[in-house]
Amino acid sequence: MYKSAHGLWCTATLWLLLSTALASTMSPNSWRPYNDASVLVTLGMTKGEVLLKAGQPQSTEVISLGTDGHLSISVWTYVRTGYNAEVATLTFSGHKLTKIELHLV
C-alpha cells in the first residue's frame, strides 16, 4: 500500500509542477485587459482597437523595421500587479495583433 500511495503522490506532484510551469506562459487567442475585464482583445485586432480596449501599454518595443522603414514587428507589454500579478505581451505584425502571451509573476 505504501509504494502505491507514494507513487500516486509522486505522480500528482509531478502533474501539479508541470501544469504550473505550463500555466506560467500561455498563448491564448484573446485577453481581458487589466483595466476593464468586461472587454476582450482578440488576435487580428488593429493597434488602434487594442488601444481603445486596453489603454496605453506600460512599454512598447520595436523588434524589427520593414524595408520601407515602417514598423514590422512590435511588442506591447501590460502589467497587472498585486495578488494575481501577471504580464501580458501583445505582438503586432504591422498593425495587426498576431500573438498574445500571458506570464504569471
C-alpha positions in Angstrom: 0.0 0.0 0.0 2.8 2.4 0.9 4.5 2.1 -2.5 1.2 2.6 -4.3 0.3 5.7 -2.3 3.8 7.0 -2.7 3.7 6.5 -6.5 0.3 8.2 -6.7 1.6 11.1 -4.6 4.7 11.5 -6.8 2.6 11.4 -10.0 0.2 14.0 -8.6 3.1 16.2 -7.5 4.7 15.9 -11.0 1.4 16.8 -12.7 1.0 19.8 -10.5 4.5 21.1 -11.2 4.1 20.6 -14.9 0.7 22.2 -15.1 2.1 25.2 -13.1 5.0 25.5 -15.4 2.8 25.4 -18.5 0.4 27.9 -17.0 3.1 30.4 -16.3 3.4 31.1 -20.1 0.2 30.9 -22.0 -0.6 32.0 -25.6 -4.3 32.4 -25.8 -6.3 33.8 -28.8 -7.8 36.5 -26.6 -7.1 38.5 -23.5 -9.1 40.6 -21.0 -7.3 43.9 -20.3 -6.4 44.6 -16.7 -8.2 48.0 -16.8 -11.6 46.5 -17.8 -12.2 42.8 -17.6 -15.5 43.1 -19.4 -13.6 43.9 -22.6 -12.0 41.3 -24.9 -8.9 41.8 -27.0 -8.5 39.2 -29.7 -6.0 38.2 -32.4 -6.4 40.2 -35.6 -7.3 43.4 -34.0 -5.5 46.6 -35.0 -3.3 48.6 -32.7 -6.0 51.3 -32.6 -8.6 48.8 -31.5 -6.3 47.4 -28.8 -5.5 50.9 -27.5 -9.3 51.7 -27.3 -9.9 48.5 -25.3 -6.8 48.1 -23.2 -5.4 51.6 -23.0 -1.7 52.6 -23.2 0.8 49.7 -22.6 3.4 50.1 -19.9 6.1 49.6 -22.5 6.5 49.2 -26.2 9.4 47.6 -28.1 10.2 47.6 -31.8 11.5 44.2 -32.8 12.1 44.9 -36.4 11.5 47.5 -39.1 10.2 46.8 -42.5 12.2 47.6 -45.6 10.1 50.7 -46.1 11.1 52.0 -42.6 7.7 51.3 -41.1 7.2 49.1 -38.0 7.1 45.5 -38.9 7.0 43.7 -35.6 6.4 45.4 -32.3 5.6 44.2 -28.8 3.4 45.9 -26.2 3.6 45.0 -22.5 0.8 45.3 -20.0 1.4 44.6 -16.3 -1.0 43.6 -13.6 0.4 43.9 -10.0 -1.0 42.6 -6.7 -2.4 39.3 -5.7 -2.7 37.8 -9.3 0.3 39.5 -10.8 0.6 38.9 -14.5 2.4 40.3 -17.5 0.7 40.3 -20.9 2.8 40.7 -24.0 1.0 41.5 -27.3 2.9 41.1 -30.5 1.9 43.0 -33.6 2.9 42.4 -37.2 2.4 45.6 -38.9 -0.8 47.0 -37.3 -2.4 43.6 -36.6 -2.3 41.7 -33.3 -0.7 38.3 -34.0 0.3 36.9 -30.6 -0.8 37.2 -27.0 1.3 35.8 -24.2 0.5 35.8 -20.5 3.2 35.3 -17.9 2.3 34.8 -14.2 4.7 36.7 -11.9 
